[in-house]
């Protein structure tokens, strides 16, 4: 629809461009790929708002600026294999598929991304593989990955995920240790077998990806 196309243009011009998104190819993908396609009917009207879109108690679609920042900081290469975690709608995979060689997307339960698979097929997106599993576990059987993208906040990053990074690989997420305070976008790079570097970027109060929430502490 025309109003969605105008809203998509406004998202790029008024949300992404003024907030440091400078990657031309990434900007063109945000301009061309309809977010509303990947949302349920009752959420489509919110497709281009500048906030997270809650789908249910555990799943959400990231606000455009945070989403674009995470992808820009991931510094994708055409030869990269990406592990995509927390992509509840398949929209993130649709964009990433144009930037990397292979996207491995986790779905928590079989059938979660059935609608997304239909959309990918309709648009000849054939380099996305879906794997069923819990988000914090990643997918060790398909490792190593050049990039691991966690689409939201984490209270801590499991060692098992870092182990799945290739040498020179990057893990990008919002590190948010405390639910009462904003987190920061974080880039963790694997320098050697046992050495990692960490770079903090923008503040973000994005919700936690399911399975990455802070653990409750009980004090007697």
N, C-alpha and C positions, 0 to 999 in steps of 0.2 A: 504494500500500500504506500501511497505517496507520503502520508504523514510519518510512516516509519522511516522512509528514506531521508526525509528532512531531519528527523530526530537523530538518525545515525550521523548525518553530516554535522549537526550541532554538537553531538558527543565528541567528535574528532576536533572540531574547531574551538569549542568552548570548554571542554573538560581535559582532553589529552594535550593539545598543543600548548596551552598556558602552563601546564604542569610538568614540563621537562621531557615530554615524549618527543624524541627527535629522529627516531629510526623511520625512514621513509617507507620501507617495505611493511613494517609493522603498522604504521598509520594507514597505509592503503588497505591492509587486511581488515582492520577495524572499520574502515569506511565501506568495505565491500561485503563482508559476511554478516548477514542479519542475525542479531542476537535474539530477536523475537521468535525465530524458527525453533530455537532450542528450549523455549519456555512453555509451560503448560498454558492453556487458554486463559485461565484466570490471572496469569502473571504477565501476559504479553504487553499490556498497556504500561507496565513499569520497566520495559526492556532497557530504556536509555536514561533512567534516573541516575543521579550521581551518588548512589548508595548501594549497599549490598541488598540483593533480592533474596529474601528468605523463602525457601521452597517448602520446608517442614522444620521440625525441631532440630534436625541434624545437618541438613543440606542447604546450601545457598549458592548463589552466583555472585562472585566478587564484583564490587563496583568497578567501573571501567578504568579509572586512573590507577588503582592498586594493581589490577590485572595487567595493565599495560606496563607499569613499572617493573613488576616481577619478570615479565617476558623480555623487556629491554635489558634488564640487568643479567638475565640468563645468557646473553650474548650468544645466541644460537648460531651454529654453523650448519651448512647444508649436509654435512656428513654425520651430524650428531644423532645419537639414539637417546630419546627422551623418555624418562619415566614420569608420567603425569598422575599426580595424586590429588584427589579431592575435586575432580572435575565432574560435578553432579549432573551437568546437562549435556556435556559433549561439545560445548561451544569452544572451550579452551583448546581441545584437541583439533577442532576444525581450523583454528588459526595456526596452531603450532605445526600442523601437517604441511603447511606451505613454507616452513622455515627450516625443517630438519629432515633427515632421511627416514626415520621411523619414530612413531609415537606409540609407547606402551602405556595404555590407560587402565588404571585400576577401577573396577566397579565392585562395590561391597557385596552385591548379590546378583546372581544371574538374571538378566533381563532389565537391570537398572537403566542401561543405555540403549535399549532396543530402538527407541525413537531416534536417538542420535545416529545409530547405525544406518537407519533408513535415510536420514539427511545426508550423511557422509556418502552413501552410495549414489544418491540422486545427484550429487555434485562431484562425482568421480574422485572422491578422497579415498585412496586405497592403501595408504601407508600408516593406518591406525590399527593397532591390535588391542583388544580388550582382554584383560586378565581378571578373574574373580579372586578377591582376597581382601583382607583388612588393610586399611590405609597405612598404619604404622609399620606393617611387615614389609611393605614394598613388594618386589617380585625378584627374589634372589636368583631364581632359575634363568632369568633373562638378562642378568647383570653381566658385565658392568655397563653403566650408563654414563654418557657424557654430561647429561644434565638430569637432575631430579628437581621437578617443580612441584611444590606443595601449595595448593591454591587456597591459602588462608593462614591462620595463626597456629603456632605450635608452642606448647609450654616447654618442651625439650625435644631434642632430635635424637632418636634412637641410634645407638652405635651400629645396629644392623643396617640402617639406611646408609650411613656413611660408608660402610663396608661395600656397598653396592656401587659406589662412585668409581669411575675409571680414573686413572692417573691424569691429572689435569682437568678433571670433571668439576662441575659446579652444582651445588644444591642451593636453591633459592626459595625462601619462605618468609613469613612474618614471625619473628621470634618474640613471643609475648609471655613472659614468665608469670606475670600476675594479671589475673582477669580484671582487676580494678584499675589498671593503668594501661596506656597505649603500648603497643609493641613497636618494633623497628624491622623494616625489611632487612634481611640478612643474606649475604652471599658467602657460602662456605666452599672453598676451593681445595681440592686434594693436591698437595704438593709432592708427596711421596707416599710410600706404603702406610706410614704411621704419622704423617704430618699434614695438618690442615691449616689454612689461613681463613680468617673471618673478617668480613667487611660489613659495617653497619651503614644503612642508608636512611630512607625516609621513615618518619613515624607513621604508624597505622593502627587503627583500633578494629581491624577486621575480626570477624568471629573465628572461633577455633574450628579447625577441620576435625571431623569426628574421629575420636581415638587419640587426639593430641591435647586434650584438655588438661589443666593442672589436676594433679591427684589431690584429693581431699586428705587433710591431715587430722587425725583424731588425737586429742590431748586429754588424758585422764587426770 
